[in-house]
């Protein structure tokens, strides 16, 4: 689980495996798999960083990746199957 801060200052824990999308509209909106939405103070990139840190603890691979990092990760995974 990752820690995020709601706009009213309350800190909540969110299961990063159940996050469907994160939008910056300009507030950061976290949409969960069950349809619940949370508006949080953290930026989109901060949420991504926290998800990757948690994922790394569990499986040593980033949960969220972009660009070249995604390509290299997929190549590496394919080679080790």
Residue pairs with C-beta under 8 A, 6 or more apart in sequence:
1 13
1 14
1 15
1 16
1 54
2 13
2 14
2 16
2 47
2 50
2 51
2 54
3 11
3 12
3 13
3 14
3 50
4 11
4 12
4 13
4 14
4 30
4 38
4 40
4 41
4 42
4 47
4 50
5 11
5 12
5 40
5 41
5 42
6 12
6 38
6 39
6 40
6 41
7 27
7 39
7 40
7 41
12 38
14 30
14 32
14 38
16 50
16 51
16 54
16 55
16 63
17 63
18 32
18 33
18 34
19 30
19 31
19 32
19 33
19 47
19 51
20 31
20 32
20 33
21 30
21 31
22 28
22 29
22 30
22 31
22 44
22 47
22 48
23 29
23 31
23 44
24 43
24 44
27 39
27 40
28 39
28 40
28 41
28 42
28 43
28 44
28 47
29 37
29 38
29 39
29 40
30 37
30 38
30 39
30 40
30 47
31 37
32 38
40 47
42 50
48 64
51 63
51 64
52 62
52 63
52 64
52 65
54 63
55 61
55 62
55 63
55 64
56 62
61 73
61 77
62 69
62 73
65 73
